[in-house]
């Protein structure tokens, strides 16, 4: 179980996220929704350890994640809102980099990369530079990178952004299967009809 | 190609959602099957 306890973030004394608390249970897909500027992405960045909270903490299995942040981060698959990728790398090279940073053995990594490139219809473009990819193609690379190490906690920030209809439908099916296996999914978005279809619980920032 | 009101497309194709209409028209792959395959690869 993931517990977010009274998370607050201030920049120059100005609160961007204030006193946000929730729990995420195994098998749950929690929709995280709020108006622009409500602090959705800031909350996500605090949970995964990219931003230090001004107050509050994140707990996993009863312990503060700060006690062993690398171990907690190893369990997370994160898809950021903006598909910023190294533009000079090919899609394949980016996934190799992500997999090596996750410590995956090379034969398994190469197998997974080949399969993901095919399943996400990126095979023909696998050697092209990411800078030449469409937004949807970059999003597919980010999704693949987030899934490579078989995470039990997925944190998705507007994951359907730029995706074609087919891939969006596949992703929805995948999230249902992952939840059925007991994985935890935090799904941040401002698209309510998607949240209604995907999520089992919802948290509305206001 | 299909170009019509969503309401008429729903009626003529006996589908309650735009998602279902899209699936029929494009005869897209089995989404569940692809998702299952992705899951298998994740766990490999």
gemmi code that builds the backbone of each chain (N, CA, C; Angstrom):
import gemmi

chains = {
    "A": [
        ("UNK", (0.835, -1.199, 0.000), (0.000, 0.000, 0.000), (0.880, 1.263, 0.000)),
        ("UNK", (0.457, 2.241, -0.757), (1.154, 3.527, -0.788), (0.318, 4.543, -0.001)),
        ("UNK", (0.972, 5.245, 0.906), (0.278, 6.262, 1.692), (0.916, 7.626, 1.433)),
        ("UNK", (0.105, 8.554, 1.035), (0.563, 9.934, 0.866), (-0.021, 10.729, 2.022)),
        ("UNK", (0.869, 11.273, 2.849), (0.420, 11.863, 4.113), (0.705, 13.367, 4.155)),
        ("UNK", (-0.342, 14.156, 4.042), (-0.282, 15.614, 4.222), (0.837, 16.269, 3.401)),
        ("UNK", (0.957, 15.853, 2.159), (2.019, 16.414, 1.306), (1.743, 17.885, 1.006)),
        ("UNK", (2.768, 18.678, 1.182), (2.676, 20.105, 0.894), (3.954, 20.520, 0.174)),
        ("UNK", (3.799, 21.363, -0.834), (4.976, 21.914, -1.507), (4.787, 23.413, -1.685)),
        ("UNK", (5.794, 24.142, -1.242), (5.779, 25.597, -1.435), (6.988, 25.994, -2.249)),
        ("UNK", (6.783, 26.894, -3.178), (7.885, 27.503, -3.915), (7.950, 28.966, -3.501)),
        ("UNK", (9.102, 29.380, -2.956), (9.263, 30.752, -2.443), (8.134, 31.123, -1.490)),
        ("UNK", (7.744, 30.161, -0.666), (6.708, 30.416, 0.333), (5.287, 30.300, -0.185)),
        ("UNK", (5.152, 30.145, -1.506), (3.790, 30.073, -2.081), (3.389, 28.599, -2.224)),
        ("UNK", (2.270, 28.206, -1.595), (1.868, 26.798, -1.676), (1.368, 26.422, -3.079)),
        ("UNK", (1.926, 25.337, -3.592), (1.500, 24.806, -4.897), (0.663, 23.551, -4.669)),
        ("UNK", (1.059, 22.783, -3.664), (0.287, 21.615, -3.213), (0.145, 21.779, -1.706)),
        ("UNK", (-1.067, 21.588, -1.202), (-1.280, 21.839, 0.223), (-2.059, 20.704, 0.867)),
        ("UNK", (-1.382, 20.002, 1.768), (-2.032, 19.025, 2.640), (-2.793, 17.945, 1.862)),
        ("UNK", (-2.120, 17.335, 0.909), (-2.745, 16.263, 0.122), (-2.451, 14.913, 0.772)),
        ("UNK", (-3.512, 14.166, 1.057), (-3.378, 12.838, 1.665), (-4.267, 11.853, 0.919)),
        ("UNK", (-3.737, 10.677, 0.682), (-4.563, 9.588, 0.136), (-3.798, 8.283, 0.271)),
        ("UNK", (-4.500, 7.195, 0.086), (-3.840, 5.887, 0.048), (-4.142, 5.231, -1.295)),
        ("UNK", (-3.199, 4.413, -1.709), (-3.359, 3.656, -2.953), (-3.150, 2.191, -2.605)),
        ("UNK", (-4.213, 1.426, -2.773), (-4.178, 0.012, -2.382), (-3.765, -0.856, -3.574)),
        ("UNK", (-3.188, -2.028, -3.286), (-2.921, -2.971, -4.383), (-4.201, -3.269, -5.158)),
        ("UNK", (-4.086, -3.264, -6.480), (-5.237, -3.556, -7.334), (-6.097, -2.350, -7.643)),
        ("UNK", (-5.669, -1.200, -7.158), (-6.470, 0.016, -7.339), (-5.900, 0.888, -8.459)),
        ("UNK", (-6.785, 1.457, -9.253), (-6.382, 2.495, -10.212), (-7.010, 3.791, -9.716)),
        ("UNK", (-6.183, 4.652, -9.179), (-6.672, 5.890, -8.577), (-6.510, 7.043, -9.566)),
        ("UNK", (-7.631, 7.628, -9.950), (-7.602, 8.803, -10.808), (-7.303, 10.040, -9.981)),
        ("UNK", (-6.389, 10.851, -10.464), (-5.988, 12.060, -9.751), (-6.284, 13.227, -10.674)),
        ("UNK", (-7.276, 14.009, -10.307), (-7.775, 15.016, -11.239), (-7.896, 16.366, -10.547)),
        ("UNK", (-7.720, 17.393, -11.318), (-7.868, 18.741, -10.774), (-7.668, 19.750, -11.894)),
        ("UNK", (-8.041, 20.986, -11.645), (-7.874, 22.011, -12.680), (-6.397, 22.300, -12.954)),
        ("UNK", (-6.137, 22.974, -14.068), (-4.756, 23.359, -14.379), (-4.164, 24.134, -13.214)),
        ("UNK", (-2.926, 23.777, -12.868), (-2.244, 24.489, -11.800), (-2.626, 24.029, -10.401)),
        ("UNK", (-3.427, 22.969, -10.306), (-3.858, 22.495, -8.982), (-2.756, 21.745, -8.253)),
        ("UNK", (-1.731, 21.334, -8.993), (-0.602, 20.676, -8.348), (-0.512, 19.177, -8.597)),
        ("UNK", (-1.182, 18.696, -9.630), (-1.158, 17.255, -9.918), (0.264, 16.776, -10.198)),
        ("UNK", (0.922, 17.448, -11.128), (2.268, 17.020, -11.525), (3.262, 17.218, -10.381)),
        ("UNK", (3.098, 18.285, -9.621), (3.983, 18.520, -8.465), (3.820, 17.394, -7.444)),
        ("UNK", (2.580, 16.970, -7.215), (2.335, 15.850, -6.292), (3.049, 14.598, -6.787)),
        ("UNK", (2.878, 14.326, -8.074), (3.509, 13.136, -8.658), (5.028, 13.196, -8.484)),
        ("UNK", (5.598, 14.361, -8.719), (7.060, 14.496, -8.600), (7.523, 14.315, -7.159)),
        ("UNK", (6.708, 14.701, -6.202), (7.078, 14.463, -4.800), (6.990, 12.969, -4.480)),
        ("UNK", (5.974, 12.303, -5.016), (5.824, 10.870, -4.718), (7.018, 10.083, -5.241)),
        ("UNK", (7.465, 10.404, -6.438), (8.546, 9.590, -7.026), (9.935, 10.080, -6.609)),
        ("UNK", (9.991, 11.142, -5.815), (11.276, 11.573, -5.285), (12.022, 12.579, -6.140)),
        ("UNK", (11.351, 13.165, -7.123), (12.002, 14.188, -7.952), (11.951, 15.556, -7.276)),
        ("UNK", (10.987, 15.729, -6.389), (10.871, 16.979, -5.621), (10.761, 16.620, -4.138)),
        ("UNK", (11.421, 17.410, -3.306), (11.331, 17.178, -1.865), (10.112, 17.931, -1.318)),
        ("UNK", (9.251, 17.236, -0.579), (8.087, 17.936, -0.020), (8.512, 18.998, 0.989)),
        ("UNK", (7.757, 20.090, 1.059), (7.986, 21.075, 2.128), (7.512, 20.508, 3.451)),
        ("UNK", (6.416, 19.754, 3.391), (5.895, 19.053, 4.574), (5.244, 17.764, 4.099)),
        ("UNK", (5.065, 16.852, 5.056), (4.402, 15.594, 4.741), (5.377, 14.539, 4.277)),
        ("UNK", (4.841, 13.348, 4.032), (5.705, 12.269, 3.593), (4.936, 11.245, 2.773)),
        ("UNK", (5.710, 10.415, 2.090), (5.161, 9.305, 1.314), (5.623, 8.028, 1.987)),
        ("UNK", (4.681, 7.111, 2.233), (5.016, 5.864, 2.898), (4.632, 4.690, 2.009)),
        ("UNK", (5.483, 3.699, 2.006), (5.198, 2.474, 1.263), (5.399, 1.306, 2.207)),
        ("UNK", (4.410, 0.448, 2.261), (4.434, -0.708, 3.160), (4.779, -0.272, 4.596)),
        ("UNK", (4.225, 0.879, 4.974), (4.348, 1.338, 6.354), (5.605, 2.134, 6.677)),
        ("UNK", (6.521, 2.271, 5.704), (7.776, 2.980, 5.995), (7.942, 4.163, 5.052)),
        ("UNK", (8.554, 5.208, 5.577), (8.801, 6.383, 4.741), (9.724, 5.995, 3.577)),
        ("UNK", (9.359, 6.401, 2.365), (10.152, 6.002, 1.194), (11.541, 6.655, 1.216)),
        ("UNK", (11.687, 7.739, 1.994), (12.974, 8.431, 2.077), (14.047, 7.527, 2.694)),
        ("UNK", (13.589, 6.576, 3.537), (14.549, 5.678, 4.194), (15.362, 4.875, 3.179)),
        ("UNK", (14.749, 4.537, 2.063), (15.471, 3.814, 1.007), (14.855, 4.202, -0.337)),
        ("UNK", (15.134, 5.435, -0.742), (14.504, 5.971, -1.955), (14.857, 5.169, -3.211)),
        ("UNK", (16.141, 4.765, -3.405), (16.448, 3.997, -4.620), (15.641, 2.700, -4.727)),
        ("UNK", (15.445, 2.050, -3.585), (14.679, 0.800, -3.608), (13.220, 1.077, -3.983)),
        ("UNK", (12.661, 2.144, -3.429), (11.285, 2.515, -3.760), (11.187, 2.884, -5.243)),
        ("UNK", (12.147, 3.671, -5.719), (12.105, 4.100, -7.123), (12.244, 2.923, -8.083)),
        ("UNK", (12.934, 1.866, -7.643), (13.100, 0.687, -8.499), (11.771, -0.024, -8.740)),
        ("UNK", (10.804, 0.239, -7.872), (9.492, -0.412, -8.007), (8.520, 0.414, -8.845)),
        ("UNK", (8.937, 1.620, -9.241), (8.022, 2.548, -9.910), (8.242, 2.553, -11.420)),
        ("UNK", (7.141, 2.547, -12.142), (7.170, 2.877, -13.567), (6.499, 4.229, -13.718)),
        ("UNK", (7.212, 5.180, -14.274), (6.702, 6.558, -14.326), (6.612, 7.044, -15.774)),
        ("UNK", (5.450, 7.531, -16.128), (5.277, 8.164, -17.446), (4.998, 9.642, -17.200)),
        ("UNK", (5.968, 10.506, -17.519), (5.759, 11.943, -17.263), (4.800, 12.574, -18.264)),
        ("UNK", (4.318, 13.732, -17.900), (3.357, 14.430, -18.764), (3.993, 14.834, -20.089)),
        ("UNK", (5.205, 15.322, -20.025), (5.866, 15.790, -21.248), (6.872, 14.740, -21.725)),
        ("UNK", (6.781, 14.335, -22.985), (7.687, 13.297, -23.483), (9.060, 13.853, -23.861)),
        ("UNK", (9.794, 14.315, -22.849), (11.145, 14.808, -23.102), (12.100, 13.614, -23.167)),
        ("UNK", (12.699, 13.421, -24.311), (13.630, 12.313, -24.512), (14.919, 12.869, -25.100)),
        ("UNK", (16.004, 12.105, -24.958), (17.249, 12.551, -25.580), (17.065, 12.522, -27.105)),
        ("UNK", (17.079, 13.675, -27.759), (16.667, 13.716, -29.166), (17.621, 13.018, -30.122)),
        ("UNK", (18.901, 12.896, -29.718), (19.871, 12.298, -30.641), (19.845, 10.770, -30.576)),
        ("UNK", (19.171, 10.211, -29.571), (19.087, 8.753, -29.463), (17.950, 8.227, -30.337)),
        ("UNK", (18.087, 6.998, -30.791), (16.949, 6.339, -31.440), (16.037, 5.793, -30.345)),
        ("UNK", (14.832, 5.407, -30.738), (13.916, 4.827, -29.768), (14.524, 3.600, -29.116)),
        ("UNK", (15.178, 2.804, -29.911), (15.804, 1.582, -29.391), (16.915, 1.924, -28.386)),
        ("UNK", (17.727, 2.910, -28.749), (18.827, 3.301, -27.859), (18.298, 3.866, -26.541)),
        ("UNK", (17.205, 4.606, -26.625), (16.641, 5.167, -25.395), (16.179, 4.045, -24.463)),
        ("UNK", (15.529, 3.037, -25.046), (15.053, 1.922, -24.216), (16.230, 1.116, -23.654)),
        ("UNK", (17.295, 1.000, -24.446), (18.492, 0.316, -23.924), (19.053, 1.075, -22.725)),
        ("UNK", (19.097, 2.392, -22.846), (19.595, 3.222, -21.748), (18.716, 3.048, -20.504)),
        ("UNK", (17.398, 3.130, -20.710), (16.467, 3.005, -19.575), (16.611, 1.634, -18.919)),
        ("UNK", (16.711, 0.601, -19.727), (16.820, -0.756, -19.188), (18.121, -0.984, -18.442)),
        ("UNK", (19.212, -0.416, -18.950), (20.500, -0.568, -18.263), (20.499, 0.171, -16.936)),
        ("UNK", (19.902, 1.359, -16.934), (19.810, 2.098, -15.675), (18.977, 1.331, -14.646)),
        ("UNK", (18.041, 0.526, -15.126), (17.226, -0.305, -14.234), (17.931, -1.604, -13.862)),
        ("UNK", (19.078, -1.838, -14.476), (19.864, -3.022, -14.124), (19.367, -4.314, -14.729)),
        ("UNK", (18.650, -4.238, -15.848), (18.145, -5.460, -16.474), (19.274, -6.193, -17.206)),
        ("UNK", (19.342, -7.509, -17.074), (20.348, -8.264, -17.815), (20.157, -8.079, -19.327)),
        ("UNK", (21.263, -7.986, -20.050), (21.196, -7.627, -21.467), (20.286, -8.529, -22.315)),
        ("UNK", (20.395, -9.868, -22.193), (19.538, -10.702, -23.068), (18.051, -10.452, -22.826)),
        ("UNK", (17.673, -10.303, -21.553), (16.258, -10.047, -21.249), (15.861, -8.672, -21.755)),
        ("UNK", (16.744, -7.718, -21.564), (16.458, -6.351, -22.013), (16.257, -6.306, -23.522)),
        ("UNK", (17.142, -6.955, -24.265), (17.039, -6.924, -25.729), (15.735, -7.583, -26.185)),
        ("UNK", (15.376, -8.687, -25.532), (14.114, -9.362, -25.868), (12.931, -8.423, -25.623)),
        ("UNK", (12.924, -7.798, -24.451), (11.798, -6.922, -24.116), (11.704, -5.730, -25.062)),
        ("UNK", (12.855, -5.171, -25.383), (12.846, -4.008, -26.284), (12.272, -4.399, -27.642)),
        ("UNK", (12.741, -5.506, -28.192), (12.236, -5.946, -29.501), (10.723, -6.150, -29.463)),
        ("UNK", (10.260, -6.807, -28.403), (8.827, -7.087, -28.304), (8.023, -5.796, -28.150)),
        ("UNK", (8.482, -4.907, -27.298), (7.739, -3.653, -27.104), (7.718, -2.822, -28.390)),
        ("UNK", (8.839, -2.782, -29.086), (8.881, -1.998, -30.326), (7.865, -2.552, -31.334)),
        ("UNK", (7.725, -3.859, -31.370), (6.738, -4.459, -32.280), (5.311, -4.203, -31.784)),
        ("UNK", (5.092, -4.438, -30.499), (3.731, -4.333, -29.947), (3.210, -2.903, -29.989)),
        ("UNK", (4.110, -1.932, -29.886), (3.687, -0.533, -29.954), (3.855, 0.056, -31.363)),
        ("UNK", (4.030, -0.831, -32.343), (4.116, -0.413, -33.760), (5.222, 0.612, -34.006)),
        ("UNK", (6.371, 0.391, -33.381), (7.512, 1.294, -33.558), (8.674, 0.599, -34.283)),
        ("UNK", (8.455, -0.627, -34.690), (9.565, -1.432, -35.211), (10.234, -0.772, -36.414)),
        ("UNK", (9.436, -0.259, -37.340), (9.994, 0.317, -38.567), (10.842, 1.565, -38.275)),
        ("UNK", (10.553, 2.208, -37.170), (11.238, 3.469, -36.842), (12.256, 3.306, -35.713)),
        ("UNK", (12.567, 2.074, -35.380), (13.367, 1.835, -34.165), (14.752, 2.450, -34.223)),
        ("UNK", (15.309, 2.617, -35.431), (16.660, 3.170, -35.531), (16.663, 4.675, -35.827)),
        ("UNK", (15.476, 5.255, -36.008), (15.405, 6.693, -36.295), (15.574, 7.506, -35.027)),
        ("UNK", (16.080, 8.749, -35.150), (16.244, 9.582, -33.953), (14.895, 9.969, -33.353)),
        ("UNK", (14.867, 10.016, -32.036), (13.635, 10.372, -31.340), (13.135, 11.751, -31.762)),
        ("UNK", (14.074, 12.621, -32.158), (13.678, 13.971, -32.574), (12.758, 13.939, -33.795)),
        ("UNK", (12.802, 12.839, -34.557), (11.945, 12.733, -35.739), (10.627, 12.030, -35.424)),
        ("UNK", (10.435, 11.602, -34.202), (9.210, 10.896, -33.820), (8.070, 11.889, -33.594)),
        ("UNK", (6.860, 11.404, -33.832), (5.682, 12.193, -33.467), (5.515, 12.158, -31.942)),
        ("UNK", (4.632, 13.011, -31.431), (4.394, 13.028, -29.986), (3.891, 11.671, -29.503)),
        ("UNK", (3.009, 11.067, -30.292), (2.480, 9.765, -29.909), (3.561, 8.694, -29.875)),
        ("UNK", (4.474, 8.742, -30.840), (5.574, 7.762, -30.862), (6.481, 7.946, -29.653)),
        ("UNK", (6.740, 9.191, -29.287), (7.570, 9.438, -28.099), (6.851, 8.936, -26.838)),
        ("UNK", (5.532, 9.103, -26.837), (4.768, 8.629, -25.684), (4.856, 7.104, -25.573)),
        ("UNK", (4.849, 6.433, -26.718), (4.973, 4.964, -26.699), (6.342, 4.544, -26.170)),
        ("UNK", (7.364, 5.296, -26.488), (8.707, 4.993, -25.964), (8.718, 5.172, -24.442)),
        ("UNK", (8.084, 6.245, -23.965), (8.028, 6.464, -22.510), (7.262, 5.355, -21.807)),
        ("UNK", (6.163, 4.928, -22.423), (5.384, 3.834, -21.835), (6.225, 2.563, -21.777)),
        ("UNK", (6.905, 2.263, -22.877), (7.749, 1.062, -22.915), (8.820, 1.140, -21.830)),
        ("UNK", (9.452, 2.297, -21.706), (10.516, 2.459, -20.711), (9.964, 2.272, -19.290)),
        ("UNK", (8.727, 2.692, -19.078), (8.120, 2.569, -17.744), (7.750, 1.132, -17.412)),
        ("UNK", (7.593, 0.291, -18.445), (7.131, -1.082, -18.216), (8.267, -2.104, -18.228)),
        ("UNK", (9.424, -1.706, -18.716), (10.538, -2.642, -18.947), (10.886, -3.472, -17.710)),
        ("UNK", (10.896, -2.837, -16.534), (11.380, -3.507, -15.327), (10.252, -4.094, -14.488)),
        ("UNK", (9.069, -4.225, -15.117), (7.946, -4.907, -14.469), (7.587, -4.279, -13.115)),
        ("UNK", (7.268, -2.984, -13.095), (7.036, -2.292, -11.819), (5.727, -2.718, -11.150)),
        ("UNK", (5.674, -2.601, -9.829), (4.396, -2.892, -9.156), (3.641, -1.614, -8.798)),
        ("UNK", (4.247, -0.471, -9.070), (3.568, 0.812, -8.893), (3.763, 1.633, -10.166)),
        ("UNK", (2.646, 1.942, -10.813), (2.720, 2.752, -12.038), (2.174, 4.144, -11.741)),
        ("UNK", (2.943, 5.149, -12.127), (2.500, 6.523, -11.943), (2.468, 7.170, -13.324)),
        ("UNK", (1.259, 7.479, -13.748), (1.045, 7.927, -15.119), (0.484, 9.347, -15.106)),
        ("UNK", (1.178, 10.244, -15.774), (0.745, 11.632, -15.844), (0.287, 11.915, -17.273)),
        ("UNK", (-0.994, 11.986, -17.467), (-1.597, 12.157, -18.811), (-1.007, 11.143, -19.800)),
        ("UNK", (-1.148, 9.856, -19.526), (-0.463, 8.860, -20.357), (-1.012, 8.714, -21.770)),
        ("UNK", (-2.244, 9.166, -22.014), (-2.823, 9.009, -23.352), (-2.465, 10.170, -24.273)),
        ("UNK", (-1.722, 11.129, -23.745), (-1.406, 12.325, -24.521), (-0.713, 11.971, -25.835)),
        ("UNK", (-1.352, 12.283, -26.935), (-0.756, 12.065, -28.260), (-0.914, 10.664, -28.799)),
        ("UNK", (-1.431, 9.740, -27.998), (-1.529, 8.353, -28.468), (-2.669, 8.188, -29.467)),
        ("UNK", (-2.474, 7.278, -30.443), (-3.560, 6.951, -31.362), (-4.621, 6.143, -30.615)),
        ("UNK", (-5.794, 6.049, -31.221), (-6.930, 5.400, -30.552), (-6.611, 3.952, -30.194)),
        ("UNK", (-5.987, 3.250, -31.123), (-5.697, 1.835, -30.885), (-4.813, 1.642, -29.661)),
        ("UNK", (-3.728, 2.410, -29.581), (-2.809, 2.259, -28.449), (-3.488, 2.677, -27.150)),
        ("UNK", (-4.331, 3.683, -27.221), (-5.056, 4.110, -26.017), (-5.946, 2.981, -25.505)),
        ("UNK", (-6.592, 2.270, -26.428), (-7.466, 1.165, -26.017), (-6.643, 0.001, -25.464)),
        ("UNK", (-5.495, -0.255, -26.081), (-4.607, -1.308, -25.573), (-4.142, -0.950, -24.161)),
        ("UNK", (-3.773, 0.306, -23.967), (-3.272, 0.728, -22.652), (-4.353, 0.554, -21.587)),
        ("UNK", (-5.576, 0.875, -21.966), (-6.671, 0.719, -21.008), (-6.835, -0.741, -20.578)),
        ("UNK", (-6.777, -1.635, -21.569), (-6.868, -3.070, -21.252), (-5.699, -3.487, -20.362)),
        ("UNK", (-4.513, -2.967, -20.684), (-3.315, -3.333, -19.927), (-3.442, -2.890, -18.463)),
        ("UNK", (-3.928, -1.682, -18.262), (-4.057, -1.175, -16.892), (-5.034, -2.032, -16.089)),
        ("UNK", (-6.120, -2.465, -16.741), (-7.075, -3.346, -16.053), (-6.398, -4.651, -15.638)),
        ("UNK", (-5.578, -5.196, -16.541), (-4.885, -6.461, -16.232), (-3.876, -6.268, -15.106)),
        ("UNK", (-3.153, -5.156, -15.139), (-2.150, -4.894, -14.107), (-2.819, -4.725, -12.737)),
        ("UNK", (-3.948, -4.036, -12.729), (-4.676, -3.866, -11.468), (-5.187, -5.221, -10.968)),
        ("UNK", (-5.648, -6.043, -11.899), (-6.156, -7.367, -11.505), (-5.054, -8.219, -10.879)),
        ("UNK", (-3.817, -7.930, -11.226), (-2.682, -8.644, -10.634), (-2.274, -8.062, -9.273)),
        ("UNK", (-2.930, -6.978, -8.878), (-2.629, -6.387, -7.576), (-1.639, -5.246, -7.622)),
        ("UNK", (-1.336, -4.765, -8.807), (-0.418, -3.614, -8.884), (-1.202, -2.337, -8.604)),
        ("UNK", (-0.448, -1.319, -8.214), (-1.063, -0.035, -7.867), (-0.822, 0.957, -9.016)),
        ("UNK", (-1.847, 1.705, -9.351), (-1.726, 2.640, -10.471), (-2.304, 4.002, -10.070)),
        ("UNK", (-1.471, 5.006, -10.180), (-1.932, 6.389, -9.975), (-2.015, 7.037, -11.352)),
        ("UNK", (-3.212, 7.492, -11.699), (-3.475, 7.970, -13.053), (-3.893, 9.442, -12.983)),
        ("UNK", (-2.946, 10.302, -13.271), (-3.219, 11.728, -13.210), (-3.677, 12.232, -14.574)),
        ("UNK", (-4.786, 12.923, -14.600), (-5.305, 13.426, -15.880), (-6.334, 14.518, -15.615)),
        ("UNK", (-6.629, 15.277, -16.635), (-7.738, 16.224, -16.506), (-8.892, 15.821, -17.428)),
        ("UNK", (-8.782, 14.634, -18.049), (-9.830, 14.180, -18.969), (-10.786, 13.264, -18.203)),
        ("UNK", (-11.937, 13.815, -17.827), (-12.832, 13.099, -16.919), (-13.417, 11.834, -17.526)),
        ("UNK", (-13.766, 11.865, -18.816), (-14.414, 10.657, -19.357), (-13.444, 9.487, -19.448)),
        ("UNK", (-12.144, 9.787, -19.612), (-11.147, 8.714, -19.593), (-11.013, 8.167, -18.177)),
        ("UNK", (-10.952, 9.052, -17.202), (-10.840, 8.613, -15.803), (-12.023, 7.743, -15.406)),
        ("UNK", (-13.202, 8.123, -15.881), (-14.397, 7.339, -15.553), (-14.298, 5.918, -16.067)),
        ("UNK", (-13.676, 5.771, -17.242), (-13.584, 4.437, -17.845), (-12.455, 3.611, -17.251)),
        ("UNK", (-11.389, 4.279, -16.814), (-10.180, 3.563, -16.415), (-10.105, 3.316, -14.909)),
        ("UNK", (-10.555, 4.278, -14.114), (-10.190, 4.262, -12.689), (-11.268, 3.633, -11.803)),
        ("UNK", (-10.795, 3.026, -10.717), (-11.714, 2.453, -9.743), (-12.012, 3.451, -8.618)),
        ("UNK", (-11.085, 4.363, -8.374), (-11.248, 5.400, -7.357), (-10.802, 6.721, -7.976)),
        ("UNK", (-11.270, 7.807, -7.414), (-10.830, 9.100, -7.931), (-10.574, 10.072, -6.777)),
        ("UNK", (-9.559, 10.892, -6.957), (-9.241, 11.937, -5.991), (-9.280, 13.257, -6.751)),
        ("UNK", (-10.129, 14.158, -6.296), (-10.309, 15.426, -7.000), (-9.660, 16.545, -6.192)),
        ("UNK", (-8.654, 17.182, -6.789), (-8.023, 18.338, -6.153), (-8.892, 19.556, -6.396)),
        ("UNK", (-9.136, 20.318, -5.340), (-9.943, 21.522, -5.570), (-9.468, 22.649, -4.671)),
    ],
    "B": [
        ("UNK", (-13.894, 4.955, -45.145), (-14.175, 6.232, -44.507), (-15.647, 6.280, -44.099)),
        ("UNK", (-15.909, 6.882, -42.983), (-17.289, 7.102, -42.554), (-17.428, 8.570, -42.149)),
        ("UNK", (-18.411, 9.229, -42.718), (-18.630, 10.649, -42.431), (-20.123, 10.854, -42.214)),
        ("UNK", (-20.495, 11.007, -40.974), (-21.915, 11.127, -40.661), (-22.044, 11.662, -39.240)),
        ("UNK", (-23.250, 11.899, -38.819), (-23.416, 12.282, -37.415), (-23.121, 11.062, -36.540)),
        ("UNK", (-22.636, 11.311, -35.338), (-22.330, 10.199, -34.441), (-23.609, 9.409, -34.143)),
        ("UNK", (-24.700, 10.135, -33.984), (-25.974, 9.484, -33.685), (-26.362, 8.512, -34.792)),
        ("UNK", (-26.209, 8.938, -36.057), (-26.588, 8.072, -37.175), (-25.625, 6.897, -37.307)),
        ("UNK", (-24.341, 7.161, -37.072), (-23.369, 6.058, -37.124), (-23.687, 5.009, -36.062)),
        ("UNK", (-24.041, 5.485, -34.883), (-24.394, 4.549, -33.793), (-25.555, 3.654, -34.219)),
        ("UNK", (-26.555, 4.305, -34.802), (-27.760, 3.550, -35.182), (-27.460, 2.586, -36.321)),
        ("UNK", (-26.766, 3.075, -37.346), (-26.561, 2.234, -38.529), (-25.592, 1.090, -38.272)),
        ("UNK", (-24.687, 1.283, -37.327), (-23.701, 0.229, -37.078), (-24.021, -0.563, -35.811)),
        ("UNK", (-25.170, -0.244, -35.202), (-25.595, -0.979, -33.997), (-24.506, -0.976, -32.934)),
        ("UNK", (-23.914, 0.164, -32.744), (-22.886, 0.308, -31.717), (-23.304, 1.440, -30.776)),
        ("UNK", (-23.099, 1.258, -29.503), (-23.521, 2.296, -28.552), (-22.444, 3.351, -28.324)),
        ("UNK", (-21.222, 3.061, -28.765), (-20.133, 4.013, -28.480), (-19.314, 4.288, -29.740)),
        ("UNK", (-18.656, 5.441, -29.720), (-17.757, 5.791, -30.817), (-16.578, 4.817, -30.869)),
        ("UNK", (-16.220, 4.332, -29.710), (-15.138, 3.354, -29.606), (-15.489, 2.076, -30.382)),
        ("UNK", (-16.728, 1.622, -30.219), (-17.182, 0.434, -30.929), (-17.243, 0.666, -32.432)),
        ("UNK", (-17.686, 1.856, -32.828), (-17.748, 2.203, -34.253), (-16.345, 2.185, -34.847)),
        ("UNK", (-15.413, 2.784, -34.135), (-14.021, 2.815, -34.594), (-13.485, 1.395, -34.773)),
        ("UNK", (-13.762, 0.565, -33.805), (-13.283, -0.815, -33.867), (-13.827, -1.549, -35.066)),
        ("UNK", (-15.127, -1.363, -35.333), (-15.737, -2.033, -36.496), (-15.143, -1.528, -37.806)),
        ("UNK", (-15.010, -0.211, -37.906), (-14.571, 0.379, -39.177), (-13.118, 0.047, -39.487)),
        ("UNK", (-12.294, 0.076, -38.477), (-10.864, -0.131, -38.727), (-10.462, -1.598, -38.602)),
        ("UNK", (-11.403, -2.418, -38.126), (-11.110, -3.838, -37.917), (-9.769, -3.981, -37.218)),
        ("UNK", (-9.652, -3.175, -36.181), (-8.372, -3.129, -35.485), (-8.063, -4.434, -34.777)),
        ("UNK", (-6.797, -4.540, -34.410), (-6.333, -5.727, -33.724), (-7.087, -5.941, -32.402)),
        ("UNK", (-6.929, -7.089, -31.888), (-7.521, -7.461, -30.615), (-6.778, -6.741, -29.488)),
        ("UNK", (-7.415, -5.715, -28.940), (-6.728, -4.899, -27.930), (-6.365, -5.725, -26.706)),
        ("UNK", (-7.288, -6.582, -26.285), (-7.029, -7.420, -25.118), (-5.827, -8.336, -25.375)),
        ("UNK", (-5.765, -8.885, -26.589), (-4.653, -9.781, -26.922), (-3.313, -9.055, -26.880)),
        ("UNK", (-3.268, -7.844, -27.416), (-2.015, -7.068, -27.406), (-1.636, -6.714, -25.971)),
        ("UNK", (-2.634, -6.328, -25.186), (-2.361, -5.982, -23.782), (-1.816, -7.190, -23.032)),
        ("UNK", (-2.401, -8.355, -23.302), (-1.918, -9.580, -22.639), (-0.472, -9.881, -23.036)),
        ("UNK", (-0.164, -9.642, -24.306), (1.205, -9.890, -24.778), (2.188, -8.921, -24.105)),
        ("UNK", (1.797, -7.667, -23.968), (2.652, -6.678, -23.282), (2.911, -7.131, -21.841)),
        ("UNK", (1.856, -7.625, -21.217), (1.984, -8.097, -19.830), (2.973, -9.266, -19.741)),
        ("UNK", (2.877, -10.175, -20.694), (3.814, -11.315, -20.709), (5.250, -10.830, -20.852)),
        ("UNK", (5.457, -9.861, -21.738), (6.816, -9.349, -21.954), (7.328, -8.639, -20.706)),
        ("UNK", (6.471, -7.875, -20.067), (6.878, -7.201, -18.818), (7.416, -8.212, -17.823)),
        ("UNK", (6.730, -9.341, -17.720), (7.055, -10.323, -16.682), (8.156, -11.291, -17.087)),
        ("UNK", (8.640, -11.168, -18.316), (9.663, -12.115, -18.809), (10.962, -11.951, -18.028)),
    ],
}
model = gemmi.Model(1)
for chain_id, residues in chains.items():
    chain = gemmi.Chain(chain_id)
    for i, (resn, *xyz) in enumerate(residues, 1):
        res = gemmi.Residue()
        res.name, res.seqid = resn, gemmi.SeqId(i, " ")
        for name, pos in zip(("N", "CA", "C"), xyz):
            atom = gemmi.Atom()
            atom.name, atom.element = name, gemmi.Element(name[0])
            atom.pos, atom.b_iso = gemmi.Position(*pos), 0.0
            res.add_atom(atom)
        chain.add_residue(res)
    model.add_chain(chain)
structure = gemmi.Structure()
structure.add_model(model)
structure.setup_entities()
